[in-house]
Amino acid sequence: MKKIYLILKLSLIANLIFGQNMAFVQVSREQNYPYNTTGLNKGNYVSFVDIDNDNDQDIFITNYEDGILYINDGNGNFTFFSNPFNFDSHSAFAFADVDNDNDQDIIITGIINSEYVTKLFMNDGTGVFSENFETSFDGRINGTVKFVDVDNDNDNDVIISGIKESGLRYSSLYINDGTGFFGIRETPFIGVYNSSIACTDVDNDGDQDVLITGDGDHQAKTELYLNDGNGNFIESSVYLYSVEKSSADFADIDNDGDQDLLIVGKYETFSTPELYINNGLGEFSPVQEYPFLHTYCTDIAFKDIDNDGDQDVLILSQNVNLTKLYTNDGNGNFTQFQTNCFDGDDGNNSLSFADIDNDNDQDLIIVGGYATKLYKWKSIIGIAEHSKNNRIIIFPNPTNGNIYVKGGNINNIDITNIKGQIIKHINVNNDNINIDLTNQSKGIYFIKIILDKKSVIKKVVIE
């Protein structure tokens, strides 16, 4: 097998978001991804997942020709592993442990040799997958795969939406027997494509309810279904805005103990986000004022980005200029973090959050029709908090650009400017390092030094 190495590390990359001592910093690539030029409608979905059970987050990406796995070394550096799923296009996927053997299996839909297919692949625990032929799934394209335990038996059932070869749209529920064998169950679910499926307990009765949005027979649809606890569903009477080319996500945005809802998508010629507050009974009221920009062909995700205990949200747009991060004040009031958050080509399609380098914050990957970009979340820590270490000496300081770092067993060094941009990364294993910064502008810089698995930050001034 030909190996393609994808080594991701921070170096000479512009800071994309900065504020309140925090920043998303784009990670550079020594070698470009092999899937930068595919079209938006040909797949291009991404997920972080620990496929080899080493307690770090790996990457799986689908594109026009492949489903590609990259393995994380635990520090956020990724190496090409395999492309085990030979799907041609129009794919969707989801990971879950379907047979209770403590590893992540996958269901993936799409086209293989002009045929619409849905396949289940079992993980051997090391990231090697083999197809499971026990269950026959209907083939789908342009849909969504969502694992959820609908019948409270502690295994992962699955909902699969999309278009069959007949051209009809379906959303089907398959019940897992706990071994990875699935049987289909009748539901009232609307058939959709260009869809989103989100699951949570909206009425606080201890089971998973289901929201489905998408194009249902050339008409935008949004429906909420309430679960009786055994995986039997009835349609809720709550009114929600109908959208296609959509994404939806639940989160408790106002810290009142119930799940609120954000829906983003397109209705006819209009695109809109709609934010709803839950009253705890699964009844939703629209929020009249919010700062979210109107967009579609999108992905959204709630996540506590700034570690303040509430749910922020990233709204990903096909138009990169409309991709925005919004921070929550804890009461469900959102503020746009900063304009021009993310740099790059248009065509964003899918996102995933995970802590890729085990530093207890959320990193981010975004894929689309034209580029795949990885971002690390970085905190610019106050100097006084980490400067008291007599083992580390930086001299001369101030300097004309040449500095020496001395003291202890130094593992690596990051040089950061006052804006939080990492301008140089150095991997070392020494106690005396010369650093050339003569090509940098005059000003204040921060030297973050990792030694003995601890970090020390020092300030240096270039005159």
Secondary structure, 3 states (H helix, E strand, C coil): CCCCCCCEECCCCCEEEEECCEEEEECEECCCCCCCCCCHHHCCEEEEECCCCCCCCEEEEECCCCEEEEEECCCCCEEEEEEEECCCEEEEEEEECCCCCCCCEEEEEEEECCEEEEEEEEECCCCCEEEECCCCCCCCECCCEEEECCCCCCCCEEEEEEECCCCCEEEEEEEECCCCCEEEECCCCCCCEEEEEEEECCCCCCCCEEEEEEECCCCEEEEEEEECCCCCEEECCCCCCCEEEEEEEEECCCCCCCCEEEEEEEECCEEEEEEEEECCCCCEEECCCCCCCCCCCCEEEEECCCCCCCCEEEEECCCHHHCEEEEECCCCCEEECCCCCCCCCCCEEEEEEECCCCCCCCEEEEEECCCEEEEEEEECCCHHHHCCCCCCEEECCCECCEEEEEEEEEEEEEEEECCCCEEEEEEEEEEEEEEECCCCCCEEEEEEEEECCEEEEEEEEEC
